[in-house]
Amino acid sequence: MTPGDMTPDGAATDGSAPGARPPRPSRNGALSRRFARWAVALSPRRKWAIFGSWFAFDAVVALAPPVYWVAGDPAFQGGIPLSFLYFLAIGAHVSAGVIALYCVEAARGEID
């Protein structure tokens, strides 16, 4: 039995208060429901196209030396070299893509 299960007379089997409901998931807002509907409605081909292009863009921008050389100008923004900001931005974009893909696959039930 799981926490919050009730016996036929209404008493909880796990020692919690009678009539207590099991805890609800914390992510049940309208945005997460809309996201889940969108993620489930994605065809495999469209999912591959969206995230394939996202990660291809990440690979080109992260690995293309001319982009780094342009950002490697010794100019500073707020006391931080642009090349450092470049690597922070690329890392954030790659991380956002991985997290977004994980959320889509979790909503579709594709995570083992």
N, C-alpha and C positions, 0 to 999 in steps of 0.2 A: 504494500500500500504506500501511497505517497503522502507527504505532509498535507494536512487539510482534509483527508478522506473522512467521511462520516459513516457511522454505523446506522442501521435502519431507524434507531430511536433518536437520531440527531446528534449523538455525542461524537466528538472528534476522537479518532483513533490514535493521534500522536500526542495527546496531552494538552492540546491547545483549547481555547474556549469553545464551548458548544456553539454551533452555528457559524463559526469563523470560516471565512473563505480563504482559499489558497492565495498566496501573494500573486499579484498581477505583474506582468513584465513592465519594466519602466519605460520602454520605448513604444508607446501606443498612441502617439500623437497623430494628427492629421497628415503631417508631412511624411512620417515614416509609412503610413498606410498608402499614401499616394506613391511614394517611392517603391514600395513593394509591388503595387499594381503595375507600375511602369516596368520594373525589373522582370516580373513574371511574363509580361506581354512582349518583351524583347525576343525576337527570333534569334537563334544561334548565329545566323549569318550577320545580323545587325550588331549583336553583341561583339562579335569578332571584329567587325568593321570599326566600331566606336573605339574599343580598347586597343585594337591593333594600330589604328592611326595615332592614338594617344601615345602608346609606347614607341612607335616609330619616330614620332616627333621628339620624344624624350631622347632617344638614341642619337638622332641627328644633332640636336642642340648640345647634348652632353659630350659627344665625341668629335664634333667638327672643330678642328683647331682654329680656323679663321674667326669663328664666333668668339672663342676664348681670347684670341689675340686682340680683338677689338675691345672686349671687356677687360683685358689685361692692361689697359692704359693706366698709368700711375695716378690717374685722377681719384680723388677721394670724395665720398658722399657721406657727410656726417662723421668724418674721421675713419671710415672703413674703405679699403680699396675696392674698386668695382669688381675685380676678379673674385674677391671673397663673396661679395653679394651675388655674383653670377653662380657660384657653386651652391650657395644657400638656396637660391631660387630654383635651380635645377633639382636639387635634392628634395625640396618641398613639392615640386611638380611630380616627380617620380613617386614619392610617398603618397601623394593624393591619388594618383592613378592606381596604385596597389590597393589602397584602402577602398576606393570606389569599386574596383573589380571584386574585392572580397565581399563588400556589402551586397552587390548585385548577385553574386553567386550564392551567398547565404540566403537572400530573399527567395531565390529560385530553388533552394534545397539541393544545390549541387556540391555542397561542402560535406565531406565525409566525417 
